[in-house]
């Protein structure tokens, strides 16, 4: 069983029932819908299409957030030039209370993926005087980044709020919050989508990186969004930041995704570069739950092949990775039973761990303990099963939960057998609750399949 999950982005190349089925058959567990390229109505119809095409795959709605873009006509900026832009020119929505939304003298403004660098010399209300440090042709629509600025006010636009409403009403599994600056941004979104949707914070700003531990503490997951992170922080620091994000998630038992340009060359090529293979392998070694494909599956020429290639790279890397149990070390009481089950599975070289879990929580705890084998999660309800699709090593099965633990385990093992997850001679560590179907795991059993 491959442990690292694959998130594939839908787009013009794959946003059809056949495209969805192809990606899932190739190995994708989660499908990402990028709201930057979807209207709210398109989002609604795309979710419905995915549900119709494949009822078991998880859906991740990636909220656009305050992506800033240059709104004036093209302009050539030369080194040393002094120029005045308004907040609106830079795509920053003015506050009803006035002011410069946190932009201050000395703050850098980067444009066109950091190719153009300027510094604010005066911030008077909505007008910003800036000095060009590194110039170039700035075209309308190019991205604007404010690495030194914590933008005041909410980070959600009217479109974001509408998209979040659709995500909640249609019961998607995950929403990803763009340009998170602080834990409060995550808390705000959680209040909007409710407790049945996993909330992931995209780490792409220096402010979020500095508060990564606090953000993990209030999130269900985090995404190392290396695109804007590589613009707003020095590009040479991105690998260290990526590892830091993964470690913080591991220690706090939250899910982690590594994203951006992982197999970028396969948008047009049938094989990855050696550097891309090393990059995906590095994410596996860092301990991420999942790796993500963006343009490769949204607009690429070989979307299904790209998923298969990523799966092969992950499987090869996993053979050389033995993860420490960072979560159990940091949370010995919360992880007492699941850490013991993971340790036992590793000690006896078990083929599988079976988690009989009502809500899916115990399976997520097991995944946080990073066992060396796959986890079969027997849980009632397809919605709970789908939420587990993003967790490292977890393969969910929709299984009715009997109140009698012996019957529940027997039913789960039969379902695993019927679905070819287990075969004769397999050694299975069972982790379940005897006290109450809805309580935390309290029992470990050893089963050898006949």
N, C-alpha and C positions, 0 to 999 in steps of 0.2 A: 504493500500500500504506500503510495506517495503521501508524505506527511504535509508538505508545504502546499497550501491551496493557491489556486490561480483565479484572479479577478480579471475578467475581460470586458472591455468597453464596447458598447453597441454604437453603431454609427451607420452611415450610408452603405457600407459593405456588408453589414450583418443584421440590420434592424428589420428582419423579416422572420416569420416562423421557421423557415428553413435555415436561416442564419443562426437563430437561437439554438436550434437542435444541433447544428453542426458544431458550435462552440462547446456545448455541454458534452456532446459525444467525444469531442477532442480532449476534454478534461477540465473545462472551466466549471467552478463551483458557484461563482458569484458573477452576476452581470451588472456592470456599472452603467448608469444613465447620467450623462453629463448635461446638467441643466444650462450650462453656458451655450449649448447648441440646440436646446429644445425649448419651445414655448411651453407654457403650463398645460395647454390643451394637448400638445404633442406628448408631453410627459405622461398624461393620463392615458392616452391611447396606447403608448408604448408599453406601459406597465401591464395593461390589459392583454396586449399581444403576447408578452412574455409569459404571463400566467396561462394563457391558452396553449402556447407552444410547449411549455415545460413547467409542470406544477411543482417540481422539487427544487429548482434552482433558486438561489437567493437573489434579491434585487437590492442594489445599492444606489440610492439617489444622491448624487453629488451636487450639493447646492452651490450656485454660482458665487454668492458672496460679493463683497465690494471689489471686484476686479476693476482696477482703474485703467482707463485708456485715454490717450491724447485725443481731444475732441476738436481741435482747430485744424485748419487746412495745413498742408505740408509746409515745413519751415526748415531752413538750414541753420544749424547752430554751430558757431565757430568758437574755438578755444578762447576763453577770456571775454566773450560777449556778455553783456548785461541785458537782461530781458525781463519783462513782466508778464506773468501768466495769472489768470484767475483760477480759483479752485475748480470752476466748471471746465476750464481749458484742460485740466489734468484729470477730469472725470470724477472729481470729488464733489459729492452733493453738499451744498451749503447747509449749515445748521440753522434752524429757525431762531436760535439765540444769537446768531452772528458768530464772529470769530473765525479763526483759521483752522478749526477742527483738529488742533494739536500740532499743526505744522509750525515750526519755530526757527528762528535764525540759527544757522549752523547745520540744520538738517539737510541731508542729501536727498535729492530727487533723481532717481534712475529711470531711464526710459529706453524702450526698444531692447528689452532683456538685458539691461545693464550696459549696453554699448555706448549710451550717452549718459554722462554724469554731470549733474549740476548741484550747486549748493545755495540754500536760501540765504539772502542777505538782508531781507526785510519782509516781515509778515504783518501786514496791516489789513485786518479783516479778511475779505475774500480775495485781495490782491497780494500776490507773492512776487517779490523781486528776487531774481536768481542770477547767479554767475555760472557760466558754462566752464566746467573743468575739462571735460572731454566731449568734443562736439561730434556732429554728423548730421545726416539728413533725417529729420524726425517726421515720419509720415502719420497722417491721421489714422487713428485706430490702434497704434502701437501701445504696448503695455507701459504702465507707469508704476513704479515701486517706491515706497517711502520707508526705507529700512530703519531710519532713526526715529520714526514718528509712530506713536500709539494714537491711532485715530480715535477721537472722542465721539461719543454717541454710539448708537447701535450699529451692528455690522450687517444687519439683514435689510434687504431692499423689499419693496412691495412684491416684486416677482418672487423673491426668496420665500416670503411669507405664504404666497399662493402655492408655491411648489411644496412647501412643508405641509400645507393643509391636504394637498393631494396625496402626499406620501403617507400621512396618517390615515386618511379615509380609505385608501386602497391597501393598507396593511403591508407596506414594504418592510423588509427586514432591517435595513441599515440606511441612515442618512449621514452623509459626510459634510461637516461644516467647514467652509473655506475661510482662510485668513483669520483663524482664531488668534486672539491676542492674549486672552486670560481665561481662567476657569468659568467666569461669569458668562462668557459667550456660549459655552457648552450647556450650562445650566438653563439659559434662556431657550435654547432649542429643545432641550428635554421637556421643558414645561409646555412647549407647543405640540410636540409629537406624542407625548405620553410614555408610559413605561414599557409598551410592547414593541417599541422600535429601538434598535441599538443606535446610539449616537457616537460617531467617530469624529475626532478633532484632527483636521489636517494641519500638520506642523510645517509651515512654510514661511514664518516670520521670525526674526530674531527674538521678539518679545515672547512668542510661544515656546521657543527653544529654551529660553532662560527659565520658563515656568513649567517645564515639561513634567516634573513630578506632580505639581499641583493640578495640572490639566489631566494627567492620567488618573488622578484620584477621583475625578468627577465624570470621567468618560468610560464608555464601554470599549472603546478602541481608539487607536491613533494611526495616522497615515504619515509616513515620511514622504511628503510631497516635494520631491527634489528639484522640480522646475523652478518655482519662485524662491525656494530656499537657496538655490544656487545663485540667484540674482541678489537677494537681500543679505546674504552672508557671503564671505569670500569662497569662491568655488572650491579652493583647495581644502576647505574645512568641511565640505559636505560629507565625505566618508566618515569622519569622526562624529559628525552630528547624527548621521544615520545610525551608527552603532549606539550612540547615547539614547536615541529614541527607542530603539529595540530593547535596550537594557532596562530603561525605566518602565516600559510596558511589561516586561518579564517580571520585574520585581513587584509590580502592583497587580499582576494577574489580569491585565487587559489585553485585548486583541491588537495585533499590529500588522500593518500593510506597508510594503515598500513599493514606491511608485515612481514613474516618469522615465522614459527613454531606456527601458530595460532591454528591449530588443528592437530599437528604433530602426535599424537598417532593414529589418524584415517588412517594413512598410512596402518596400519595392524589391527586396532581394529574398531568395528562397532559403538562404542560410544566414545565421547570425555571424557577427564578427567575433574574433577570439576575445576581444575586450568585453563584449556583451555577455559572453558565456561566463567570464570571470566575475562580472558584475552581479549576475543572477546568483552565482555560487556564493558570492560574498554576502548577499542578503540572507541566504539559507544559513550560512555560518553565524550571522548576527542573531539568528533566532526568530526572524519574522514569521508570523502565522501564514502570511500570504504575500504573493508578488503580483503586481498589476500590469496589465497591458492597456495602452491607451490608443494612440493612432494605429498601432499595429493591427488591432482587430476592428477599429472603427472605420478606417478608410484604407487599410492595407490590402495588398493583392493576395496575401496568403494567410488569412485570419486563422483558419483551422490548423494549418501547418504550424503557425507561430505558437499556438497553444500547446501543440504536441511537443514542439522543440523545447519550450519552457518547462514542460513536465519532465522531459528527459534530463535536462540540466539539473532540475531540482532533485530528482531521484539519485543522480550520480553524486551530487554534493552531499545528500543526506547520509550516504554510506560512510562518509568520513567525518560526521559530526556527532558528538555526544554532548548534549547540552547539560550543564549543571542545573540543579533545581533552584534557581534564583528565587522563585516565588515562595517555596517552602522555607528557604533560609530567612526570608524577610517576613513571612507570615506563618510561623510554625504551628500555631493553634488552628487557624482557618484551614490549613492544608494538611492537617494531621492524617486523615484517612486517605485522601487522594494521593498524598506524597508516599504513603506506605504502599498503596497499590502500585504506583509507578515504579517504586524501588523494587518491589517484588517481581514485577513483570521484567524489569531489566536483569535482575539477579538470576532468574530461571530461564531467560531468553524466551519469554512467552510470545506466542504468535499474535495475540490480541488482548486488549482490555475491553470488557463489556461493561458499559455504564447503563444501569437501569435508572433512568432519571425522569421525573415527572415534568419539571420545568426546563431542563437542559442545563441547570446551574452546575450540577456535579460534573457533567461532561466538560464544561468550560474550565472548572477547577482542575480536572485531570489534564486537560490540554496545557494549562498554565504550568503544570509540573514537568512538562516536556519529556514524557516517556519515550522510550526508544522504539515502540511499536504503535500501530494504529489503535484508535479507540472507536468501538462500535457504540453508538448512543441510541438506546431504545427509549423512545419518548412518544407519548400520545399527542396527536395533533400535527398536521403538516406545517403549521406556522412555526411551532417550536423546532421542528426538524430543520426547516429552512434557515432559522437563525444560527444554527450550529454549522452551517456549510462553510463559514469563513474561518472556523477555528482549526488550528494546526492539528492534523492527524485525526480529526473527528469525522466519522462517516455515520450520519444519522439514519435511523430507520423509524418509520412511523409504526408503533406497536401499541395496542391497547394495554393499559396498565391495570392488572388485577390487584386487588387489595392484599392477596396472599403473596408474599415475596417469593416463595418456592415456585408457584405457578407463573408469576411474572417473569422470573429468570428463565424457566423452561420455555415459555412463549417467545421470549427474546432470542434464545439460542435457536429455536426452530425457525424463526424468521430469518436469522442470519444464515442458517443452513440453506433455506429455500432460496435465498438471494446469492448463494455461492460465496458468502463472506468467510465461511469456515468449512473445513474439510476434516475427514477422519484423521485423528492423531494430533490435531491442533491443541495447544495448551492455552487456556483462556483464564485471565484473572478477572473475576467478577467484582464490581464495586456497586453497592446498592444500599438501600435503607430498609431495615427491618421494622423500625419504630412506626413509620408513617410514610406512605407513598410520596408525600409532599415535603418531607423533612430532608436534611442534608444526609449524604451517604455516611453510614455508620458501620458497614459490614464489608469484609473482603472474603471472597471464596475462590477456590481454585477448581477449575473444571477442565477435564481432558475429554475432547470430543471422541465418541466411539466411531 
